[in-house]
Amino acid sequence: MPGLKVGQAEDPAVRSGVTVVLPDERAVCAADVRGGGPGTRETDALAAENLVEAVDAVVLSGGSVYGLAAADGVAAWLGARGRGFVVSADPAVPPSPVVPSAILFDLANGGDKRWGEAPPYRELGRAAVAAADAAFQLGTAGAGYGPMAGALKGGTGSASVVTADGYTVGAIVAVNSWGSVVAPGGRSFWAAPFEIDGEFGGLGSAGLAAAPDDWGLAKAAADLRNTTIAVVATDAALTPAQARRLAVMAQNGLSRAIRPVHAPFDGDVVFALSTARKPLAEPAPYTLARLGALAADCLARAVARGVYAATPWPGSDARCWTDVIV
């Protein structure tokens, strides 16, 4: 995505990590929260009627409530470099970086969480933003290091598309879903109809079928530790209200890729970013609708790609998509 970089950092001993989406310049941002158990920072500030019109970074983190501290590390790194919302022209008053974030639950995955009063997430946030680049790893990396996607290893996924008229739309996601990303009885991803160039196995959609109450490789009914968190982005210039609509439409990508989703014990959150590299073509509502539909498709593909690329934690026997035998 032109104008955006992604940085990631992990702690293999803890089995957790952080992903940072870093715009080259402050970017319009909005959020849509669908899960019944979200953990977020600064999402209220993004409402179209409120003061904040642009953000300096977006953070996706493992660690549940402890992971919200990752945004502190990112804000400190940005502020030290003079980036953020400028409140005063007085050089003695530092800028205030706006860093919304969302977290997922990976505290029960067997990693060493005996951190006492020093959780690692602030430092992981600083390491992730410092590592921001145009290229980044999929699968067991960043915020996707620790989670499980249903009964399979979850991960960080990403996908993008460029329209015929030159707009870019992309998505990045950390998949820690209660629901399954594959249809019962096989390895076919629910996102298969949207796959491009065999990017997650090329198995096609012939195996997509399920009985009404058959969730396949979902987590156990009593497992309440779930969340899928994502960022979608476009280079089209959007207002905060338009970005919010993009986030709302993009949530449908989770519905296409995960079954079931948005449960009372999910914390699903989607952020939308606009780098404003291209004006929004008229009629604007139609162009926005196109971008929202593409964002949903990209997010569905990203979910599948994250699980497709996931590998076990070192020394573990975590079940991955490649282990599913048909």
N, C-alpha and C positions, 0 to 999 in steps of 0.2 A: 504494500500500500504506500504510494508516494506520500511523504510527509510524516510517516510513522516509523518508529523502531520498536523492537520488542527485546526486553532483557529478562533473563531467567537465572535463578539461583536455587540450589537444593542443598539439603543436609541429609546425606544418605543414612547416617546413624539415627536421626530423628524420623526419617522417612516422610519428609515434607518439603515443600518448596514454595517459591513465589514467582509470579510472572508480572512484569510491568509493561504496559503499553505507553510509550513515550512519544508524544507529538513533537515535531521540530519547533513548532510555535503553539501557543495556547489555542486550544480547539474547543468548539462548541460540543457539549456533551449532555446526554439525557440518560435516564435509567428507567427500566420497567421491571418491577418485582412481582413475580407470580407465585413463588414458593410460599408455603405456609410457615416456614421456619427460617427466614433470612437472617444473615448477619452482614451489616453494611456500615459504611461510613460516608457521610456527606451526600447521601442520595437526596435528602430533602432540599438541600441547597440548590439542586439542579432543576427544580421545578421552574417552568417558564415564567411564572409570576415573581420569582425571587431574584435576588441581586446577582447571583453568579451566572455569567453568560459564557464562561470558558474555563477549561481545566488545564492543569499542567501535566497530569499523568493519570492513568487509571491502574489500580493494583488488584490483581486476583491472587489470593493466598490460601494455602492450607492452614491448619492450626486452629480452626474454629475461632473462638473469641480471642485467643492469643494472637492469631494471625492478623487481626486488625492493626497490630503494632507495626506491621510491614510498611504501612502507609506513612507512619512516623519517620521511618528511615528514609523513605523516598522524599518526603517533604523536607527533611533536613538536608539531604543531598542537593535538592533543587534550590532551596533557599541560600545555601552556601555559594551557589553559582549565580545568584541574583535573579533567579527565575521565580515567578509567582505574581499574584495580584498586588500591585503597588498601591499601598494605602496612603503613603506620604512621600513627598519629594525629599524629605529629610533623610540623608544617607545613614543616619543613626537608627532609622526605623527599617528593619528588614522587610523584604516582600513576604507575602503570605501565599505559599503554594497551595493550590486547590487540588487535592488528591483523593477523589472518591475511590472506594474499594469495596470488595465483597469477599467473603471467606467461605470455605467449605470444611467439612468435618473429616479429618483423617487422624484423629487422636487414638483410635483403637486398631491401628493397622500393624501393631507389633514393634514399631520403632521405639527408641528410647526417649520417652517424654519426661524423664526425671530432671527437669530443668529448674525446679524450685522457683526463685524469683527472677530468673534470667532466661525467659524464652528466647529462641534464636531469631524471631521474625523481624525485629527492627534491623538487625545486621543483614539478614537475608534480603530485606527490601533494598538496603543500600547497595548490596552486591549486585542485585538484579538490575537496578536502574543504571549502575555504572557499566554493566555489560551490554546495554541496549545496542542493537545492531539491526541491520536489515534481514539478516539470516538468523534462524533460531531452530532449536530441536523440537521435534514432535514426540509424542508418546510419554514415556516416564521422565518428565522434565518439568521444571518450574512448578506452578501450582498443580499440575497434573502428575507430580511425582508420587504423591501419597494415596490418591483415591482409587476406589473400585467403581466400575460401571456395572451395576447389577452384580452378578456373580463373577464378572471378568475384570481384569486389571483395567482401570481407567487411565486417562492420560490427557495431555495437552494436544489439541488438534487445531488445524487452521485450514482455511480454503478461501479462494478469491475468484473473481471474474471481472473481465473488462467488457463493457457493453459495446455494441456497434458504434454508438455515438461517443465513445471515449470515457465514460464514467468507470471508475474502479470501485468495487464493493468487496469487502473482505470480512472475515470473522476469525476470532481465536477463542477457544473454549477450554475449560478444565472440567472434565466429565467425572462426576462422583454421584451418579444417578442411583436411585432406588430401582427404577425400571430397567428393563433390558434394552440394549441397543441392537440386538439381533432377534429374528423371529424364532419362535419355538421349534425345536427339532432340527436345527441346522445352524449355519454360519452366516446366513444372508442378513446384511444390515438393513434395518428399517429404512435407512436413508438411500437405499440402492437406486431408486428411480432418479435420483439427482446426481449420481456419480458421474465424474468426467474422467475419461482416459484411464479407467481401471485403477483409480487412485486409492481405493481400499479393497482391492482383491478382484474386482470385475466379475463377481458371481451373479450379477443381475438380480432381477426382482421376482423370478419365478417362484421362489420359496417363501414369499411373504404371505403368510396365512396364520391365523390364530383363532382358537375358540374364544368366546366372549370373556372368560375368566382365566385364561391361560396366559400367564406372564412370562413363561419360559425362564430365561436366565436372569430373572429379577432377584433382588435380595430377599431375604426372609421377611415375613410379614412383620416381625417384631423389630426389624432393624430401622431405627429412626435417625440414622446418621448419614444424611444425603444432601447433596446440593450440586447443581450444575451452574457454573458462572461463566459469563462470556462477555466479549466486546465485539460489536460489529462496527464497521467504519466505512465511510465513503469520502471521496474527494470532492463531492458536490457541496456547494455552499448551502448550509441549512441554518435556519433559526433554531433556538431551543425547542420551540413547539414542534417543528418539523423533525428534529432529532428524536424527540419523544415518540412521534409516530413511527419513525424508523425502528426504534427499539421495540415498540409494541408489535409491529409486523414481524420483526425478526424472531420474536418468541415462538412463532409458529414453526420455526426450524427445529426447536427442541421437541415440539409435538410430533414432527415428522420422523424424528430420529430415535426417540426414547418412548418406551411404552411400559407402564404408565408414567406420567410426568406431572409436575406442578401439584404434588400431593401435599397433605397437611404437614408432613415431616420432611419435605424438600425445602431448600432455601433458594430456589432458582432466581437468578438475577441476570438481566442483559443490559449492558451499557451500549450506547450508540455515540460515535464520534464523527465529527465533520472536520476535515482538514481544509475545506473551502478553497481548493485549488481550481475549481470550475464552477461557473454560475449555474444555478438550477434552471434548466430550460423550461420555457413556457409551453403548454400550460403546467404550472408548477405542481398542482395536485396530482396530475397524471404521472409526471416524472418521479415525484416522491413515491407514488404507489409502485412504480416499476422498481425503484431502488429498494423499497421495503420487501417486495417479493423476492428479489435477488438476494437480499440479506438473509432472508429465511432459508433459501436454498443453500447459501454458503454456510450458514450455521449448521444445518443438517449434515452437510458434507464434512464439516469440521469435527462434529461429534464422532462420526464414523472413523475419520482419519486418526483421531486421538486414540481410540481403542485399537484400531488396526496396527498402529505403530508402537503400542505399549509393550514393554518387556518387564519381567519380574524384577523386584528389588534384589540386589545382590544377596545371595545366600538364602533366598526365599523360594517357595514353590507356588507363589501367587498364580492363579490360573489366568492365562491370557487367551485372546481370540485365536491364536495359532494352536492352542491346545484343544479346541473344540473339535471333537471327532463326529463326523456324520455317519 
